[in-house]
Amino acid sequence: MLRFTENNETIQQEEYSAILVGLQLREDISYSMRELSGLAEAAGVEVLGELVQTLEKPNKATFIGSGKVEELAMLCENMEADTVIFNDELSGMQLRNLEEALGVRVIDRTILILDIFASRATSREGKLQVELAQLQYRLPRLTGFGKSLSRLGGGIGTRGPGEKKLETDRRHIARRIDDIREELRQVKNTRGVQRAKREKSEIPVVALVGYTNSGKSAIMNRLLADAEKEDKTVTEKDMLFATLDTQQRNIRLEGNQEFILVDTVGFVSKLPHSLVDAFKATLEEVVYADLLLHVVDASYENYGFHIDVTEKVLAEMKAADKERLMVYNKTDLIAEMPPEALCSDAVCISAKYGTNMDALLEKIRSVIFSDVVTAQLLIPYTRGDIISYLCEKANVLEKEYREDGTLLSVKLSCADYGRLKDYDIVQNNTERSSL
């Protein structure tokens, strides 16, 4: 595992080995445990094994039963594990009691996800958002973290805010939270100005949303490659949370139609509420988008679970009613298409090989440019500015130079047509004939 100093110098860090622990109450947690294993591997942790207990309710002191705690301690000793990762969020008291009983580092799912985010955030805003989420998580657990807060070394669950001693008090953290929120408010205001400029230019926005590692960045890169903008591609890796920072790219279609494509952070089950709150400023792009592309990994056997998790997060963000297009990706890995993907409102693609990307673009075009009007505009030669605007912003089908001006057969938005309808010779002739 690698870590970086403040001067961006790479330092080698020891490898960590962990045992995963899950508590099954009512629902089957086999998938959730597999996902936890993937998260651990994404954080650079070697998974040695797992332990699952079935209970009616969690133990208030140790989350799992006392007998299982003893079994877990023996398992850690026999397998030489130095970390235990729980599949659920633990209280401060539970963290302290478990560390004392097991004698190894204990973290929960929330700490693990926050640690991954802390290691992947690259922009100033992303780092602030992760730090805010970490501080919000740790504030109510100051008395329960025990050794965890006093660790000076690196390791899972210690990145980000960097509490360097146990004496870090609530007042200091609360003050830092206020400072971060103020900085994020300024960033939000800046993004609001940028959004206002986009709305003024009337360029539609399409946002990619979906479960982590469903292929959102791959879709963006494929569309950029088809538009001959390979220099604008974003980070793309086959791993959980490969990218965190929201990316925006301009996609121009044939006929001068263009839209802004937004790649957002992926979702995951049991996504910490503090993280959702911290990233709300970034995820606002989803709320203001004209169309959501809900990307689904069609190769995953339980893709319906991914869809449900994404829908829940969208609902939490007040974006449940946004118009969306279901995009089933990674079809190169399956023998037959999912039944849900065969409906007329879905598109099956392979971003890796570019399969059916033309159909996806056509679907996008049909939604965001549904208000396009075809008109015959006769523009006087004195209004060269209008000609230039239409050639740049609209789809000019034909152009004819006449004595009284330039006749354009053009496809343009309803808003543009509303401003230029006085030049529509078909409408004007119809109005004169009706008099």
LOFI-96906 format. One record per residue (C-alpha): residue number from 0; residue in one letter; x, y, z. Coordinates in Angstrom, 1 decimal. Last residue first. Example, Ala and Ser with C-alpha at 12.3 -4.5 7.8 and 13.67 -1.06 7.14 Angstrom:
2
+-----+--------+--------+--------+--------+
| num | residu |      x |      y |      z |
+-----+--------+--------+--------+--------+
|   1 |      s |   13.7 |   -1.1 |    7.1 |
|   0 |      a |   12.3 |   -4.5 |    7.8 |
+-----+--------+--------+--------+--------+
This chain:
435
+-----+--------+--------+--------+--------+
| num | residu |      x |      y |      z |
+-----+--------+--------+--------+--------+
| 434 |      l |  -55.8 |   38.0 |  -44.0 |
| 433 |      s |  -55.2 |   34.2 |  -44.0 |
| 432 |      s |  -52.8 |   34.4 |  -46.9 |
| 431 |      r |  -50.7 |   36.9 |  -45.0 |
| 430 |      e |  -50.4 |   34.7 |  -42.0 |
| 429 |      t |  -49.5 |   31.7 |  -44.1 |
| 428 |      n |  -46.8 |   33.6 |  -46.0 |
| 427 |      n |  -45.3 |   34.8 |  -42.6 |
| 426 |      q |  -45.3 |   31.3 |  -41.2 |
| 425 |      v |  -43.5 |   29.9 |  -44.3 |
| 424 |      i |  -41.1 |   32.8 |  -44.6 |
| 423 |      d |  -39.9 |   32.4 |  -41.0 |
| 422 |      y |  -37.8 |   35.6 |  -40.3 |
| 421 |      d |  -40.3 |   36.8 |  -37.7 |
| 420 |      k |  -39.8 |   33.5 |  -36.0 |
| 419 |      l |  -36.3 |   34.4 |  -34.9 |
| 418 |      r |  -36.6 |   34.9 |  -31.1 |
| 417 |      g |  -39.2 |   32.1 |  -30.7 |
| 416 |      y |  -37.1 |   29.9 |  -33.0 |
| 415 |      d |  -34.1 |   30.2 |  -30.7 |
| 414 |      a |  -36.2 |   29.1 |  -27.7 |
| 413 |      c |  -37.9 |   26.3 |  -29.7 |
| 412 |      s |  -34.4 |   25.0 |  -30.5 |
| 411 |      l |  -33.1 |   25.0 |  -34.1 |
| 410 |      k |  -33.2 |   22.9 |  -37.2 |
| 409 |      v |  -32.5 |   25.0 |  -40.3 |
| 408 |      s |  -33.5 |   25.5 |  -43.9 |
| 407 |      l |  -31.8 |   28.9 |  -44.5 |
| 406 |      l |  -32.6 |   31.5 |  -47.0 |
| 405 |      t |  -30.0 |   34.3 |  -47.2 |
| 404 |      g |  -31.3 |   37.7 |  -48.1 |
| 403 |      d |  -33.5 |   39.8 |  -50.4 |
| 402 |      e |  -31.7 |   38.9 |  -53.7 |
| 401 |      r |  -31.4 |   35.3 |  -52.7 |
| 400 |      y |  -28.5 |   33.1 |  -51.4 |
| 399 |      e |  -29.6 |   29.6 |  -50.5 |
| 398 |      k |  -28.4 |   27.5 |  -47.6 |
| 397 |      e |  -29.6 |   24.0 |  -46.7 |
| 396 |      l |  -29.7 |   21.8 |  -43.6 |
| 395 |      v |  -28.3 |   24.2 |  -41.0 |
| 394 |      n |  -28.2 |   22.5 |  -37.7 |
| 393 |      a |  -28.1 |   25.2 |  -35.0 |
| 392 |      k |  -25.6 |   26.8 |  -32.7 |
| 391 |      e |  -22.6 |   27.7 |  -34.9 |
| 390 |      c |  -24.2 |   28.2 |  -38.3 |
| 389 |      l |  -27.2 |   29.7 |  -36.6 |
| 388 |      y |  -25.1 |   32.3 |  -34.7 |
| 387 |      s |  -23.1 |   33.3 |  -37.8 |
| 386 |      i |  -26.3 |   33.8 |  -39.8 |
| 385 |      i |  -27.8 |   35.9 |  -37.0 |
| 384 |      d |  -24.7 |   38.1 |  -36.8 |
| 383 |      g |  -24.8 |   38.6 |  -40.6 |
| 382 |      r |  -28.0 |   40.5 |  -40.1 |
| 381 |      t |  -27.6 |   43.1 |  -42.9 |
| 380 |      y |  -27.8 |   40.4 |  -45.5 |
| 379 |      p |  -31.4 |   39.9 |  -44.4 |
| 378 |      i |  -32.2 |   36.4 |  -43.0 |
| 377 |      l |  -35.0 |   34.3 |  -44.7 |
| 376 |      l |  -35.7 |   31.5 |  -42.3 |
| 375 |      q |  -37.3 |   28.2 |  -43.4 |
| 374 |      a |  -38.0 |   26.2 |  -40.2 |
| 373 |      t |  -37.4 |   22.9 |  -38.5 |
| 372 |      v |  -38.1 |   23.0 |  -34.8 |
| 371 |      v |  -36.2 |   21.1 |  -32.0 |
| 370 |      d |  -38.1 |   20.7 |  -28.7 |
| 369 |      s |  -37.1 |   17.0 |  -28.4 |
| 368 |      f |  -33.4 |   17.9 |  -28.2 |
| 367 |      i |  -32.8 |   16.5 |  -24.8 |
| 366 |      v |  -34.8 |   13.4 |  -25.2 |
| 365 |      s |  -34.3 |   12.3 |  -28.9 |
| 364 |      r |  -30.7 |   13.3 |  -28.7 |
| 363 |      i |  -30.0 |   11.1 |  -25.7 |
| 362 |      k |  -31.7 |    8.2 |  -27.4 |
| 361 |      e |  -29.7 |    8.8 |  -30.6 |
| 360 |      l |  -26.5 |    8.9 |  -28.6 |
| 359 |      l |  -27.3 |    5.6 |  -27.0 |
| 358 |      a |  -28.1 |    4.0 |  -30.3 |
| 357 |      d |  -24.8 |    5.2 |  -31.7 |
| 356 |      m |  -23.1 |    3.7 |  -28.6 |
| 355 |      n |  -24.5 |    0.3 |  -29.6 |
| 354 |      t |  -21.1 |   -1.5 |  -29.1 |
| 353 |      g |  -18.2 |    0.8 |  -28.4 |
| 352 |      y |  -15.9 |   -2.0 |  -27.4 |
| 351 |      k |  -15.4 |   -1.0 |  -23.7 |
| 350 |      a |  -18.5 |    1.0 |  -23.6 |
| 349 |      s |  -20.6 |   -2.1 |  -24.3 |
| 348 |      i |  -24.2 |   -1.1 |  -24.7 |
| 347 |      c |  -27.8 |   -2.1 |  -24.0 |
| 346 |      v |  -30.2 |    0.8 |  -24.1 |
| 345 |      a |  -33.5 |    1.2 |  -22.2 |
| 344 |      d |  -36.9 |    2.9 |  -22.7 |
| 343 |      s |  -38.0 |    0.5 |  -25.4 |
| 342 |      c |  -37.9 |   -2.5 |  -23.1 |
| 341 |      l |  -35.2 |   -5.2 |  -23.7 |
| 340 |      a |  -33.0 |   -4.1 |  -20.8 |
| 339 |      e |  -35.6 |   -5.2 |  -18.3 |
| 338 |      p |  -35.2 |   -8.8 |  -19.6 |
| 337 |      p |  -31.4 |   -8.8 |  -19.1 |
| 336 |      m |  -29.6 |   -9.3 |  -22.4 |
| 335 |      e |  -28.1 |  -12.7 |  -23.3 |
| 334 |      a |  -24.6 |  -14.3 |  -23.2 |
| 333 |      i |  -23.1 |  -11.7 |  -20.9 |
| 332 |      l |  -19.6 |  -10.1 |  -20.7 |
| 331 |      d |  -19.8 |   -8.0 |  -23.9 |
| 330 |      t |  -23.0 |   -6.5 |  -22.4 |
| 329 |      k |  -20.8 |   -4.4 |  -20.1 |
| 328 |      n |  -23.4 |   -1.6 |  -19.8 |
| 327 |      y |  -27.1 |   -1.5 |  -19.4 |
| 326 |      v |  -28.2 |    2.1 |  -19.8 |
| 325 |      m |  -31.5 |    3.2 |  -18.3 |
| 324 |      l |  -32.5 |    6.7 |  -19.4 |
| 323 |      r |  -33.7 |    9.2 |  -16.9 |
| 322 |      e |  -36.1 |   12.1 |  -16.4 |
| 321 |      k |  -35.7 |   13.4 |  -12.9 |
| 320 |      d |  -38.4 |   12.5 |  -10.4 |
| 319 |      a |  -36.1 |   10.7 |   -7.9 |
| 318 |      a |  -33.7 |   13.7 |   -7.8 |
| 317 |      k |  -34.4 |   14.9 |   -4.3 |
| 316 |      m |  -30.9 |   13.8 |   -3.2 |
| 315 |      e |  -32.4 |   11.1 |   -0.9 |
| 314 |      a |  -34.4 |    9.9 |   -3.8 |
| 313 |      l |  -31.3 |    9.6 |   -5.9 |
| 312 |      v |  -29.6 |    7.6 |   -3.2 |
| 311 |      k |  -32.6 |    5.2 |   -3.0 |
| 310 |      e |  -32.7 |    4.8 |   -6.8 |
| 309 |      t |  -29.0 |    4.0 |   -6.8 |
| 308 |      v |  -29.4 |    1.3 |   -4.2 |
| 307 |      d |  -32.4 |   -0.2 |   -6.0 |
| 306 |      i |  -30.5 |   -0.3 |   -9.3 |
| 305 |      h |  -27.5 |   -2.0 |   -7.7 |
| 304 |      f |  -29.7 |   -4.6 |   -6.1 |
| 303 |      g |  -31.3 |   -5.3 |   -9.5 |
| 302 |      y |  -27.8 |   -5.9 |  -10.9 |
| 301 |      n |  -27.7 |   -9.2 |   -8.8 |
| 300 |      e |  -25.9 |  -11.3 |  -11.4 |
| 299 |      y |  -23.4 |   -8.6 |  -12.4 |
| 298 |      s |  -22.8 |   -8.5 |  -16.1 |
| 297 |      a |  -25.5 |   -5.9 |  -16.8 |
| 296 |      d |  -23.5 |   -3.3 |  -14.8 |
| 295 |      v |  -26.1 |   -0.5 |  -14.8 |
| 294 |      v |  -25.7 |    3.1 |  -15.8 |
| 293 |      h |  -28.6 |    5.4 |  -15.0 |
| 292 |      l |  -28.2 |    8.2 |  -17.6 |
| 291 |      l |  -29.9 |   11.2 |  -16.1 |
| 290 |      l |  -31.4 |   13.9 |  -18.3 |
| 289 |      d |  -31.8 |   17.7 |  -18.0 |
| 288 |      a |  -29.3 |   17.9 |  -15.1 |
| 287 |      y |  -30.0 |   20.3 |  -12.2 |
| 286 |      v |  -30.4 |   17.6 |   -9.5 |
| 285 |      v |  -27.5 |   15.6 |  -10.8 |
| 284 |      e |  -25.2 |   18.6 |  -10.8 |
| 283 |      e |  -26.2 |   19.0 |   -7.2 |
| 282 |      l |  -24.0 |   15.9 |   -6.6 |
| 281 |      t |  -21.0 |   18.1 |   -6.0 |
| 280 |      a |  -22.6 |   20.2 |   -3.4 |
| 279 |      k |  -24.3 |   17.1 |   -1.9 |
| 278 |      f |  -20.9 |   15.5 |   -1.5 |
| 277 |      a |  -20.6 |   16.2 |    2.3 |
| 276 |      d |  -24.2 |   15.2 |    2.9 |
| 275 |      v |  -23.8 |   11.9 |    1.0 |
| 274 |      l |  -20.5 |   11.3 |    2.9 |
| 273 |      s |  -22.1 |   11.9 |    6.3 |
| 272 |      h |  -24.9 |    9.6 |    5.3 |
| 271 |      p |  -22.4 |    6.8 |    4.9 |
| 270 |      l |  -23.1 |    4.7 |    1.8 |
| 269 |      k |  -24.7 |    1.5 |    3.1 |
| 268 |      s |  -24.8 |    0.1 |   -0.4 |
| 267 |      v |  -22.6 |    1.8 |   -3.0 |
| 266 |      f |  -22.9 |    4.8 |   -5.2 |
| 265 |      g |  -20.5 |    6.1 |   -7.9 |
| 264 |      v |  -19.2 |    9.7 |   -8.0 |
| 263 |      t |  -20.5 |   11.7 |  -10.9 |
| 262 |      d |  -19.6 |   12.0 |  -14.6 |
| 261 |      v |  -21.3 |   15.0 |  -16.2 |
| 260 |      l |  -21.9 |   15.3 |  -20.0 |
| 259 |      i |  -22.6 |   18.8 |  -21.3 |
| 258 |      f |  -24.6 |   18.9 |  -24.5 |
| 257 |      e |  -24.1 |   19.9 |  -28.2 |
| 256 |      q |  -26.1 |   20.0 |  -31.4 |
| 255 |      n |  -24.0 |   21.5 |  -34.2 |
| 254 |      g |  -25.7 |   19.3 |  -36.8 |
| 253 |      e |  -23.7 |   16.2 |  -35.9 |
| 252 |      l |  -23.1 |   16.0 |  -32.2 |
| 251 |      r |  -20.9 |   18.0 |  -29.9 |
| 250 |      i |  -20.1 |   16.6 |  -26.4 |
| 249 |      n |  -18.7 |   19.1 |  -23.8 |
| 248 |      r |  -17.1 |   17.5 |  -20.8 |
| 247 |      q |  -17.7 |   17.7 |  -17.0 |
| 246 |      q |  -16.0 |   15.7 |  -14.3 |
| 245 |      t |  -17.2 |   15.3 |  -10.7 |
| 244 |      d |  -14.3 |   14.2 |   -8.5 |
| 243 |      l |  -14.5 |   10.8 |   -7.0 |
| 242 |      t |  -13.0 |    8.4 |   -9.6 |
| 241 |      a |  -11.8 |    4.8 |   -9.2 |
| 240 |      f |  -14.5 |    4.3 |   -6.5 |
| 239 |      l |  -14.6 |    0.5 |   -6.8 |
| 238 |      m |  -12.2 |   -0.9 |   -9.4 |
| 237 |      d |  -11.9 |   -1.6 |  -13.1 |
| 236 |      k |  -10.2 |    1.8 |  -13.9 |
| 235 |      e |  -11.0 |    4.9 |  -15.9 |
| 234 |      t |   -9.6 |    8.3 |  -15.2 |
| 233 |      v |  -11.1 |   10.9 |  -17.5 |
| 232 |      t |  -10.7 |   11.6 |  -21.3 |
| 231 |      k |  -10.2 |   15.2 |  -22.6 |
| 230 |      d |   -7.2 |   14.5 |  -24.8 |
| 229 |      e |   -9.3 |   11.8 |  -26.6 |
| 228 |      k |  -11.6 |   14.4 |  -27.9 |
| 227 |      e |  -12.3 |   13.0 |  -31.4 |
| 226 |      a |  -16.1 |   13.0 |  -30.8 |
| 225 |      d |  -16.1 |    9.2 |  -30.9 |
| 224 |      a |  -13.2 |    9.3 |  -28.3 |
| 223 |      l |  -15.2 |   11.6 |  -26.1 |
| 222 |      l |  -18.2 |    9.3 |  -26.2 |
| 221 |      r |  -16.0 |    6.3 |  -25.4 |
| 220 |      n |  -14.4 |    8.3 |  -22.5 |
| 219 |      m |  -17.8 |    9.2 |  -21.0 |
| 218 |      i |  -19.0 |    5.6 |  -21.3 |
| 217 |      a |  -15.8 |    4.3 |  -19.6 |
| 216 |      s |  -16.3 |    6.9 |  -16.8 |
| 215 |      k |  -19.8 |    5.5 |  -16.1 |
| 214 |      g |  -18.7 |    1.9 |  -16.3 |
| 213 |      s |  -20.7 |    0.2 |  -13.5 |
| 212 |      n |  -17.7 |    0.4 |  -11.1 |
| 211 |      t |  -19.7 |    2.3 |   -8.4 |
| 210 |      y |  -23.4 |    2.0 |   -8.8 |
| 209 |      g |  -25.1 |    4.6 |  -11.0 |
| 208 |      v |  -25.3 |    8.1 |  -12.3 |
| 207 |      l |  -24.1 |    9.8 |  -15.5 |
| 206 |      a |  -25.4 |   13.3 |  -15.9 |
| 205 |      v |  -26.7 |   15.0 |  -19.1 |
| 204 |      v |  -26.8 |   18.8 |  -19.2 |
| 203 |      p |  -28.5 |   20.8 |  -22.0 |
| 202 |      i |  -26.8 |   23.9 |  -23.4 |
| 201 |      e |  -29.2 |   26.8 |  -23.1 |
| 200 |      s |  -26.4 |   29.4 |  -23.2 |
| 199 |      k |  -28.2 |   31.1 |  -20.3 |
| 198 |      e |  -28.5 |   27.8 |  -18.5 |
| 197 |      r |  -24.8 |   27.2 |  -18.9 |
| 196 |      k |  -24.0 |   30.7 |  -17.6 |
| 195 |      a |  -26.2 |   30.1 |  -14.6 |
| 194 |      r |  -24.5 |   26.8 |  -13.9 |
| 193 |      q |  -21.1 |   28.5 |  -13.8 |
| 192 |      v |  -22.5 |   31.0 |  -11.4 |
| 191 |      g |  -23.9 |   28.2 |   -9.2 |
| 190 |      r |  -20.6 |   26.4 |   -9.4 |
| 189 |      t |  -18.9 |   29.4 |   -7.9 |
| 188 |      n |  -21.6 |   29.6 |   -5.2 |
| 187 |      k |  -21.1 |   26.0 |   -4.4 |
| 186 |      v |  -17.3 |   26.5 |   -4.1 |
| 185 |      q |  -18.0 |   29.4 |   -1.6 |
| 184 |      r |  -20.4 |   27.2 |    0.3 |
| 183 |      l |  -17.7 |   24.5 |    0.4 |
| 182 |      e |  -15.3 |   26.9 |    2.0 |
| 181 |      e |  -17.9 |   27.8 |    4.6 |
| 180 |      r |  -18.6 |   24.2 |    5.3 |
| 179 |      i |  -14.9 |   23.5 |    5.8 |
| 178 |      d |  -14.6 |   26.3 |    8.3 |
| 177 |      d |  -17.6 |   25.1 |   10.3 |
| 176 |      i |  -16.3 |   21.6 |   10.4 |
| 175 |      r |  -12.9 |   22.9 |   11.6 |
| 174 |      r |  -14.7 |   24.7 |   14.5 |
| 173 |      a |  -16.6 |   21.6 |   15.4 |
| 172 |      i |  -13.4 |   19.6 |   15.4 |
| 171 |      h |  -11.6 |   22.1 |   17.7 |
| 170 |      r |  -14.6 |   22.3 |   20.0 |
| 169 |      r |  -15.0 |   18.5 |   20.2 |
| 168 |      d |  -11.5 |   18.0 |   21.5 |
| 167 |      t |   -8.3 |   16.7 |   20.0 |
| 166 |      e |   -6.6 |   15.4 |   23.2 |
| 165 |      l |   -6.3 |   11.9 |   21.7 |
| 164 |      k |   -3.4 |   13.0 |   19.5 |
| 163 |      k |   -2.6 |   13.5 |   15.9 |
| 162 |      e |   -6.1 |   13.7 |   14.5 |
| 161 |      g |   -5.3 |   13.5 |   10.8 |
| 160 |      p |   -8.3 |   15.0 |    9.0 |
| 159 |      g |   -7.7 |   12.7 |    6.0 |
| 158 |      r |   -6.2 |    9.3 |    6.5 |
| 157 |      t |   -6.4 |    7.2 |    9.7 |
| 156 |      g |   -9.1 |    4.6 |    8.9 |
| 155 |      i |   -6.8 |    2.2 |    7.2 |
| 154 |      g |   -3.2 |    2.8 |    8.1 |
| 153 |      g |   -0.6 |    5.4 |    8.7 |
| 152 |      g |    1.3 |    6.0 |   11.9 |
| 151 |      l |    0.6 |    8.6 |   14.6 |
| 150 |      r |   -2.2 |    6.7 |   16.2 |
| 149 |      s |   -3.9 |    8.6 |   19.0 |
| 148 |      l |   -7.4 |    8.6 |   17.5 |
| 147 |      s |   -7.5 |    4.8 |   17.0 |
| 146 |      k |   -6.2 |    4.0 |   20.4 |
| 145 |      g |   -9.5 |    4.8 |   22.0 |
| 144 |      f |  -12.1 |    5.6 |   19.4 |
| 143 |      g |  -14.9 |    5.7 |   22.0 |
| 142 |      t |  -14.6 |    9.1 |   23.7 |
| 141 |      l |  -14.2 |   10.9 |   20.4 |
| 140 |      r |  -17.1 |    9.0 |   18.8 |
| 139 |      p |  -19.7 |   11.7 |   18.3 |
| 138 |      l |  -17.1 |   13.8 |   16.4 |
| 137 |      r |  -15.6 |   11.0 |   14.4 |
| 136 |      y |  -18.3 |   10.6 |   11.7 |
| 135 |      q |  -18.7 |   14.4 |   11.2 |
| 134 |      l |  -15.0 |   14.7 |   11.0 |
| 133 |      q |  -14.6 |   12.0 |    8.4 |
| 132 |      a |  -17.5 |   13.5 |    6.3 |
| 131 |      l |  -15.9 |   17.0 |    6.4 |
| 130 |      e |  -12.5 |   15.6 |    5.5 |
| 129 |      v |  -14.0 |   13.8 |    2.5 |
| 128 |      q |  -15.8 |   17.0 |    1.3 |
| 127 |      l |  -12.6 |   19.1 |    1.8 |
| 126 |      k |  -10.5 |   16.6 |   -0.2 |
| 125 |      g |  -13.0 |   16.6 |   -3.0 |
| 124 |      e |  -13.2 |   20.4 |   -3.2 |
| 123 |      r |   -9.4 |   20.7 |   -3.4 |
| 122 |      s |   -9.3 |   18.1 |   -6.2 |
| 121 |      t |   -7.6 |   14.8 |   -5.9 |
| 120 |      a |   -9.8 |   12.5 |   -3.7 |
| 119 |      r |   -8.7 |    8.9 |   -4.1 |
| 118 |      s |   -7.0 |    8.2 |   -0.7 |
| 117 |      a |   -9.6 |   10.1 |    1.3 |
| 116 |      f |  -12.4 |    8.3 |   -0.6 |
| 115 |      i |  -10.9 |    4.9 |    0.2 |
| 114 |      d |  -10.5 |    5.9 |    3.9 |
| 113 |      l |  -14.1 |    7.1 |    4.0 |
| 112 |      i |  -15.3 |    3.8 |    2.7 |
| 111 |      l |  -13.3 |    1.9 |    5.3 |
| 110 |      i |  -14.4 |    4.1 |    8.1 |
| 109 |      t |  -18.0 |    3.6 |    7.1 |
| 108 |      r |  -17.6 |   -0.2 |    6.8 |
| 107 |      d |  -16.2 |   -0.5 |   10.4 |
| 106 |      i |  -12.7 |   -0.5 |   11.8 |
| 105 |      v |  -10.9 |   -2.5 |   14.5 |
| 104 |      r |   -7.1 |   -2.6 |   14.8 |
| 103 |      v |   -6.0 |   -5.6 |   16.8 |
| 102 |      g |   -6.0 |   -6.7 |   20.5 |
| 101 |      l |   -9.2 |   -8.5 |   20.1 |
| 100 |      a |  -10.9 |   -7.7 |   23.5 |
|  99 |      e |   -9.5 |   -4.2 |   23.9 |
|  98 |      e |  -10.1 |   -3.3 |   20.2 |
|  97 |      l |  -13.7 |   -4.7 |   20.5 |
|  96 |      n |  -14.5 |   -2.7 |   23.6 |
|  95 |      r |  -13.2 |    0.6 |   22.1 |
|  94 |      l |  -15.0 |    0.2 |   18.7 |
|  93 |      q |  -18.2 |   -0.8 |   20.5 |
|  92 |      m |  -18.1 |    2.2 |   22.7 |
|  91 |      g |  -17.5 |    4.5 |   19.8 |
|  90 |      s |  -20.5 |    3.1 |   18.0 |
|  89 |      l |  -20.1 |    0.7 |   15.0 |
|  88 |      e |  -21.3 |    1.1 |   11.4 |
|  87 |      d |  -21.9 |   -2.2 |    9.7 |
|  86 |      n |  -19.8 |   -4.7 |    7.7 |
|  85 |      f |  -17.1 |   -4.9 |   10.4 |
|  84 |      i |  -13.4 |   -4.9 |    9.4 |
|  83 |      v |  -10.9 |   -6.6 |   11.7 |
|  82 |      t |   -7.2 |   -5.7 |   11.3 |
|  81 |      d |   -3.8 |   -7.2 |   12.2 |
|  80 |      a |   -4.6 |  -10.8 |   11.1 |
|  79 |      e |   -2.1 |  -13.4 |   12.1 |
|  78 |      m |   -4.4 |  -16.3 |   10.9 |
|  77 |      n |   -4.3 |  -18.1 |   14.3 |
|  76 |      e |   -4.3 |  -14.9 |   16.4 |
|  75 |      c |   -7.1 |  -13.2 |   14.4 |
|  74 |      l |   -9.2 |  -16.4 |   14.5 |
|  73 |      m |   -8.7 |  -16.8 |   18.2 |
|  72 |      a |   -9.9 |  -13.2 |   18.8 |
|  71 |      l |  -12.8 |  -13.8 |   16.5 |
|  70 |      e |  -13.9 |  -16.9 |   18.4 |
|  69 |      e |  -13.8 |  -14.9 |   21.7 |
|  68 |      v |  -15.8 |  -12.1 |   20.1 |
|  67 |      k |  -18.2 |  -14.8 |   18.7 |
|  66 |      g |  -18.9 |  -16.0 |   22.3 |
|  65 |      s |  -19.5 |  -12.4 |   23.5 |
|  64 |      g |  -22.1 |  -11.9 |   20.8 |
|  63 |      i |  -21.6 |   -9.4 |   17.9 |
|  62 |      f |  -22.1 |   -5.6 |   18.2 |
|  61 |      t |  -19.6 |   -5.5 |   21.1 |
|  60 |      a |  -21.4 |   -3.5 |   23.9 |
|  59 |      k |  -24.9 |   -3.0 |   22.5 |
|  58 |      n |  -25.1 |   -6.5 |   21.0 |
|  57 |      p |  -26.9 |   -6.3 |   17.7 |
|  56 |      k |  -30.4 |   -7.6 |   17.3 |
|  55 |      e |  -32.1 |  -11.0 |   16.4 |
|  54 |      l |  -28.7 |  -12.5 |   15.8 |
|  53 |      t |  -27.0 |  -14.5 |   13.0 |
|  52 |      q |  -23.2 |  -14.3 |   13.0 |
|  51 |      v |  -20.8 |  -14.1 |   10.1 |
|  50 |      l |  -17.0 |  -14.5 |   10.1 |
|  49 |      e |  -14.7 |  -13.8 |    7.2 |
|  48 |      g |  -11.3 |  -14.7 |    5.9 |
|  47 |      l |   -7.8 |  -13.6 |    5.1 |
|  46 |      v |   -8.7 |  -10.4 |    3.1 |
|  45 |      e |   -5.5 |   -8.5 |    2.1 |
|  44 |      v |   -6.0 |   -4.8 |    2.4 |
|  43 |      g |   -5.1 |   -2.3 |   -0.4 |
|  42 |      a |   -8.1 |    0.0 |    0.1 |
|  41 |      a |   -9.7 |   -1.4 |   -3.1 |
|  40 |      e |   -9.2 |   -4.9 |   -1.6 |
|  39 |      a |  -11.1 |   -3.9 |    1.5 |
|  38 |      l |  -13.9 |   -2.4 |   -0.7 |
|  37 |      g |  -14.1 |   -5.6 |   -2.7 |
|  36 |      s |  -14.3 |   -7.7 |    0.5 |
|  35 |      l |  -17.1 |   -5.4 |    1.7 |
|  34 |      e |  -18.9 |   -6.1 |   -1.6 |
|  33 |      r |  -18.7 |   -9.8 |   -1.0 |
|  32 |      m |  -20.1 |   -9.3 |    2.5 |
|  31 |      s |  -23.0 |   -7.2 |    1.2 |
|  30 |      y |  -23.7 |   -9.9 |   -1.3 |
|  29 |      s |  -23.9 |  -12.6 |    1.4 |
|  28 |      i |  -25.9 |  -10.3 |    3.7 |
|  27 |      d |  -29.2 |  -12.2 |    3.5 |
|  26 |      e |  -31.9 |  -10.0 |    5.2 |
|  25 |      r |  -33.2 |  -10.6 |    8.7 |
|  24 |      l |  -30.4 |   -9.9 |   11.2 |
|  23 |      q |  -27.1 |  -11.1 |    9.7 |
|  22 |      l |  -24.1 |   -9.6 |   11.4 |
|  21 |      g |  -20.9 |   -9.4 |    9.4 |
|  20 |      v |  -17.2 |   -9.6 |   10.2 |
|  19 |      l |  -14.3 |   -9.4 |    7.7 |
|  18 |      i |  -10.8 |  -10.6 |    8.8 |
|  17 |      a |   -8.0 |   -8.4 |    7.7 |
|  16 |      s |   -4.4 |   -8.2 |    6.5 |
|  15 |      y |   -2.5 |   -5.0 |    6.1 |
|  14 |      e |    0.5 |   -4.3 |    3.9 |
|  13 |      e |    3.2 |   -2.1 |    5.3 |
|  12 |      q |    3.6 |    1.4 |    3.7 |
|  11 |      q |    6.0 |    2.5 |    1.0 |
|  10 |      i |    6.4 |    6.2 |    0.7 |
|   9 |      t |    5.7 |    8.4 |   -2.3 |
|   8 |      e |    6.6 |   12.0 |   -2.1 |
|   7 |      n |    3.7 |   14.3 |   -2.8 |
|   6 |      n |    5.2 |   17.1 |   -0.7 |
|   5 |      e |    2.5 |   16.6 |    1.9 |
|   4 |      t |    3.5 |   13.0 |    2.1 |
|   3 |      f |    1.9 |   10.3 |    0.0 |
|   2 |      r |    0.8 |    6.7 |    0.9 |
|   1 |      l |    1.3 |    3.5 |   -0.9 |
|   0 |      m |    0.0 |    0.0 |    0.0 |
+-----+--------+--------+--------+--------+
